[in-house]
Amino acid sequence: MLNPLLFCPAGRNIAGRGNAIMTIHTDIQWLADRRTKIIATLGPASANAMTICRLLMAGVNLFRVNMSHGNHHEHGDMIRLIRRLSAEVEKPVAILADLCGPKIRVGTFAGGSITLNNDEKVIITTRDVIGKSGLIPSQYPKLAADIAVGQHILLADGLMELKVEAIEGTEVHCVVLQGGQLSDHKGMNLPDTHVTAASLTDKDRLDAEFALGCGVDFLALSFVRTAFDVKALRALINKAGTSTGLVAKIERAEALQHIEDILAAADAIMVARGDLGVELPPEKVPMIQQALITRAREANKPVIIATQMLESMIDQIRPTRAEVSDVSHAVTSGADAIMLSAETAAGLHPVEAVEMMDRVARYTESSLWYGGTFGSFDMEKTSRQGMPVTDALAVSTAQLSRDLQVKCIIVISESGTSATAVSSARPAAPVIAITAIPATFRQMCLLWGVQPVLIKPEELSNKVSLARFWARTYGLVQPGDRILLVRWFHQDPIKNTPSITILNV
């Protein structure tokens, strides 16, 4: 009998319900339980009850609330609406509040824009003035202090490029290397410069305190450079007394030099390819993305791939072939989650964008399954000598699941540490993660291959019976089948006494 958490017809999103099969022309049967999670950003195109319900049914695992736009009243209403709708349709979903960080932008121009011509001399000023031809106002007051002669300034997502020739007080004299039309409030990137502005701004602090009060599951910190930036936000989370997860957004070249420390300080990372792709040569971004996925998995930290994944679907009903390949590559690389931004926040086809991402992920995972590589993504830590106990047990769990051909892995988790460790090893068998903690239940929506289950605390008294019950409930087992029960992983090494139990049904 086929495993209903492994196979289902195209378009089916409810894991573990039914065992119908659809064979497509390549003779590949779709995996019912998509392992790679989908994040959708809410905005004007999707911030209503009907669309949110449709997005949930289409397969969204986590909603992103962008704190760069809107106000606290609007965000609070949205968070409460998500919670209510998630309960009504019985679909677990996590909420990520994305802090805007020190986004450096130009000011405003007379007439709304100016034209920059190649080889033209221009001045960037930190004075509070209206821009005009030859004069660009900057909203970053420390620009003249941070920048140096010979460094480059990129404008409007790297479409225009300037080179600094001289600095006089508040005025930065530049020559235009690549011109274009520069309009109000476009972004400014300083790829050669150590920006002294704190990653956690005063606005971010207020937004973070508000979001924590609303009970969001994750906070994302923009423009992280070092672990110090992460620790500043961690202090706010600890002060609030919550277990909110902290996602460090990797979008500055400087962060790559400190990635090990950042991974140690954060709960997850997001590869934000927009600004990262501006600060680095574009040909380097794909391999850096792959390296970040590998490093995050080695550290047992979830990794999100974001920005322009299905960008053309903002306007068009179908993506480009290159975008489909980009999504498929992220899935093949073993990312925990793939994210939609403007596609669902401001696009014309938010639900269709999620449905497309869902289909691409399912088909890619199915192809990996039939090719014999599903659940065995390249993992450098499998070859390390003297690896930590958590890593060793997680890798052993994944290997045992293959060697014994177990039907599923049941994880009992309080903080999510056990589920995260098992997920990072990318086992082939379905993972059912059971917890009595609502916050942990929602946070596990981010983890690759994990189906979270929320139970009452008193149900944890007999964990062996509990594991068998949920394996049967999801229709994963027949009499005589084996399952694995994993428990007792802990973040504190002293309390870390993990175990793997082989159970017969």
Backbone hydrogen bonds, N-H to C=O, Kabsch-Sander energy under -0.5 kcal/mol:
donor,donor_aa,acceptor,acceptor_aa,energy
6,L,3,N,-2.2
7,F,3,N,-1.9
8,C,30,W,-1.8
12,R,9,P,-1.8
15,A,13,N,-0.9
16,G,4,P,-1.1
17,R,14,I,-1.0
18,G,16,G,-0.5
24,I,22,M,-0.6
24,I,28,I,-1.0
27,D,24,I,-3.0
29,Q,27,D,-0.5
30,W,22,M,-0.6
31,L,362,R,-0.5
33,D,5,L,-1.3
34,R,32,A,-1.1
37,K,336,D,-3.0
39,I,338,I,-2.4
40,A,62,L,-2.1
41,T,340,L,-1.2
42,L,64,R,-2.5
45,A,345,A,-3.0
46,S,43,G,-1.8
47,A,43,G,-2.3
48,N,46,S,-2.2
52,I,48,N,-2.5
53,C,49,A,-2.3
54,R,50,M,-2.1
55,L,51,T,-2.6
56,L,52,I,-2.4
57,M,53,C,-2.3
58,A,54,R,-1.6
59,G,55,L,-0.8
59,G,56,L,-0.9
60,V,55,L,-2.1
61,N,38,I,-2.6
62,L,38,I,-1.4
63,F,94,A,-2.8
64,R,40,A,-2.7
65,V,63,F,-0.5
65,V,96,L,-3.3
66,N,42,L,-0.5
66,N,64,R,-0.6
67,M,65,V,-0.8
67,M,98,D,-2.3
69,H,66,N,-1.4
75,H,71,N,-2.5
76,G,72,H,-2.8
77,D,73,H,-2.1
78,M,74,E,-2.1
79,I,75,H,-2.6
80,R,76,G,-2.2
81,L,77,D,-2.1
82,I,78,M,-2.4
83,R,79,I,-2.1
84,R,80,R,-2.2
85,L,81,L,-2.7
86,S,82,I,-2.6
87,A,83,R,-1.8
88,E,84,R,-2.1
89,V,85,L,-2.4
90,E,86,S,-0.5
91,K,86,S,-2.1
94,A,61,N,-1.9
96,L,63,F,-3.1
97,A,95,I,-0.5
97,A,218,F,-2.7
98,D,65,V,-2.7
98,D,96,L,-0.6
99,L,97,A,-0.7
99,L,220,A,-2.4
103,K,101,G,-2.1
106,V,186,K,-2.5
107,G,137,P,-2.6
110,A,131,G,-2.4
112,G,109,F,-2.5
113,S,110,A,-0.5
114,I,182,L,-2.5
116,L,180,G,-3.2
117,N,115,T,-0.5
119,D,176,V,-3.4
120,E,117,N,-2.1
122,V,174,C,-2.2
123,I,134,G,-2.2
124,I,172,V,-2.8
125,T,123,I,-0.5
125,T,136,I,-2.3
126,T,170,T,-1.3
129,V,127,R,-1.7
131,G,108,T,-3.2
132,K,135,L,-1.7
135,L,132,K,-2.6
136,I,123,I,-3.2
138,S,125,T,-2.9
139,Q,105,R,-2.7
143,L,140,Y,-1.5
146,D,142,K,-2.3
147,I,143,L,-2.5
150,G,164,V,-2.4
151,Q,148,A,-1.9
153,I,162,L,-2.2
154,L,189,N,-2.7
155,L,160,M,-2.5
156,A,187,G,-2.3
159,L,155,L,-0.8
159,L,156,A,-1.3
160,M,155,L,-1.9
161,E,178,Q,-1.7
162,L,153,I,-2.9
163,K,175,V,-2.2
164,V,151,Q,-2.9
165,E,173,H,-3.4
166,A,173,H,-1.6
168,E,171,E,-3.0
171,E,168,E,-2.5
172,V,124,I,-2.9
173,H,166,A,-2.8
173,H,171,E,-0.6
174,C,122,V,-3.1
175,V,163,K,-2.1
176,V,120,E,-2.5
177,L,161,E,-2.5
177,L,175,V,-0.6
178,Q,161,E,-2.0
180,G,116,L,-1.7
182,L,114,I,-2.7
182,L,180,G,-0.6
183,S,181,Q,-0.6
184,D,112,G,-1.7
185,H,107,G,-2.3
186,K,183,S,-1.2
188,M,104,I,-3.0
189,N,154,L,-2.8
192,D,152,H,-0.6
193,T,190,L,-1.3
195,V,193,T,-1.0
201,T,199,S,-0.9
205,R,201,T,-2.1
206,L,202,D,-1.8
207,D,203,K,-2.7
208,A,204,D,-3.2
209,E,205,R,-2.4
210,F,206,L,-2.0
211,A,207,D,-2.8
212,L,208,A,-2.8
213,G,209,E,-1.8
214,C,210,F,-1.3
215,G,212,L,-1.1
216,V,211,A,-1.7
217,D,95,I,-1.6
218,F,95,I,-1.9
219,L,245,G,-2.6
220,A,97,A,-2.5
221,L,247,V,-2.8
222,S,220,A,-0.5
224,V,249,K,-1.2
229,D,226,T,-0.8
230,V,226,T,-1.0
231,K,227,A,-2.6
232,A,228,F,-1.5
233,L,229,D,-1.2
234,R,230,V,-2.4
235,A,231,K,-1.9
236,L,232,A,-1.0
237,I,233,L,-2.1
238,N,234,R,-2.9
239,K,235,A,-2.2
240,A,236,L,-1.7
241,G,237,I,-0.6
241,G,238,N,-0.9
242,T,237,I,-1.5
245,G,217,D,-2.8
247,V,219,L,-3.2
247,V,245,G,-0.5
248,A,246,L,-0.6
248,A,268,A,-2.6
249,K,221,L,-2.4
249,K,247,V,-0.6
250,I,248,A,-0.6
250,I,270,M,-3.3
251,E,249,K,-1.0
255,A,252,R,-1.0
256,L,252,R,-0.6
256,L,253,A,-1.0
257,Q,253,A,-0.6
257,Q,254,E,-1.0
258,H,255,A,-1.2
259,I,256,L,-0.8
262,I,258,H,-2.2
263,L,259,I,-2.7
264,A,260,E,-1.8
265,A,261,D,-1.6
266,A,262,I,-2.2
267,D,246,L,-2.6
268,A,246,L,-1.5
269,I,302,P,-2.0
270,M,248,A,-2.4
271,V,304,I,-3.5
272,A,250,I,-1.1
272,A,270,M,-1.3
273,R,271,V,-1.3
273,R,306,A,-1.5
276,L,272,A,-1.5
277,G,273,R,-1.6
278,V,274,G,-0.7
278,V,275,D,-0.5
279,E,275,D,-2.3
280,L,276,L,-1.5
284,K,281,P,-2.1
285,V,281,P,-0.6
285,V,282,P,-0.8
288,I,284,K,-2.0
289,Q,285,V,-2.8
290,Q,286,P,-2.0
291,A,287,M,-2.4
292,L,288,I,-2.5
293,I,289,Q,-2.0
294,T,290,Q,-2.2
295,R,291,A,-2.7
296,A,292,L,-2.5
297,R,293,I,-2.2
298,E,294,T,-2.2
299,A,295,R,-1.5
300,N,297,R,-1.4
301,K,296,A,-2.8
304,I,269,I,-2.4
305,I,337,A,-2.4
306,A,271,V,-2.1
306,A,304,I,-0.5
313,M,310,L,-2.1
314,I,311,E,-1.8
315,D,312,S,-1.3
316,Q,312,S,-2.9
324,V,320,T,-1.9
325,S,321,R,-2.1
326,D,322,A,-1.9
327,V,323,E,-2.3
328,S,324,V,-2.5
329,H,325,S,-2.5
330,A,326,D,-1.9
331,V,327,V,-1.9
332,T,328,S,-2.8
333,S,329,H,-2.2
334,G,331,V,-1.4
335,A,330,A,-2.0
336,D,303,V,-1.4
337,A,303,V,-1.7
338,I,37,K,-2.4
339,M,305,I,-2.3
340,L,39,I,-2.7
344,T,341,S,-1.0
345,A,341,S,-2.1
346,A,342,A,-2.2
347,G,342,A,-1.4
348,L,314,I,-2.6
349,H,313,M,-0.7
353,A,349,H,-2.0
354,V,350,P,-1.6
355,E,351,V,-2.6
356,M,352,E,-2.3
357,M,353,A,-2.3
358,D,354,V,-2.7
359,R,355,E,-2.3
360,V,356,M,-2.5
361,A,357,M,-2.4
362,R,358,D,-2.5
363,Y,359,R,-2.6
364,T,360,V,-2.3
365,E,361,A,-2.6
366,S,362,R,-2.6
367,S,363,Y,-2.4
368,L,364,T,-2.2
369,W,365,E,-2.3
370,Y,366,S,-2.5
371,G,367,S,-1.6
372,G,369,W,-1.2
373,T,368,L,-2.1
374,F,368,L,-1.7
376,S,373,T,-1.8
382,T,379,M,-1.6
383,S,380,E,-1.8
384,R,381,K,-0.9
387,M,384,R,-0.5
392,A,388,P,-2.6
393,L,389,V,-2.7
394,A,390,T,-2.1
395,V,391,D,-2.8
396,S,392,A,-2.2
397,T,393,L,-2.2
398,A,394,A,-2.1
399,Q,395,V,-2.4
400,L,396,S,-3.1
401,S,397,T,-2.3
402,R,398,A,-1.1
403,D,399,Q,-3.0
404,L,400,L,-2.9
406,V,401,S,-1.2
407,K,482,R,-2.6
409,I,430,P,-3.0
410,I,484,L,-3.4
411,V,409,I,-0.5
411,V,432,I,-2.9
412,I,486,V,-2.5
413,S,411,V,-0.6
413,S,434,I,-2.9
420,T,416,G,-2.5
421,A,417,T,-2.3
422,V,418,S,-2.3
423,S,419,A,-2.6
424,S,420,T,-2.2
425,A,421,A,-0.8
425,A,422,V,-0.8
426,R,423,S,-1.9
431,V,449,G,-1.3
432,I,409,I,-2.9
432,I,430,P,-0.5
433,A,431,V,-0.6
433,A,451,Q,-1.9
434,I,411,V,-3.5
434,I,432,I,-0.6
435,T,453,V,-2.3
441,F,437,I,-2.4
442,R,438,P,-2.0
443,Q,439,A,-2.4
444,M,440,T,-1.9
445,C,442,R,-1.8
446,L,443,Q,-1.6
447,L,444,M,-0.9
449,G,35,R,-2.5
450,V,447,L,-1.6
451,Q,431,V,-2.7
453,V,433,A,-2.7
455,I,435,T,-2.3
455,I,453,V,-0.5
459,E,456,K,-1.8
460,L,457,P,-1.7
461,S,458,E,-1.1
462,N,459,E,-0.5
463,K,461,S,-0.6
466,L,462,N,-2.0
467,A,463,K,-2.3
468,R,464,V,-2.1
469,F,465,S,-2.4
470,W,466,L,-2.2
471,A,467,A,-1.9
472,R,468,R,-2.1
473,T,469,F,-2.6
474,Y,470,W,-1.9
475,G,472,R,-1.6
476,L,471,A,-2.5
477,V,471,A,-0.6
481,D,478,Q,-2.5
483,I,503,L,-2.4
484,L,408,C,-1.9
485,L,501,T,-2.8
486,V,410,I,-3.0
486,V,484,L,-0.5
487,R,499,S,-1.7
495,K,492,D,-1.0
496,N,492,D,-0.7
496,N,493,P,-0.6
497,T,488,W,-1.4
497,T,495,K,-1.1
499,S,487,R,-2.1
501,T,485,L,-2.7
503,L,483,I,-2.9
503,L,501,T,-0.6
505,V,481,D,-2.6
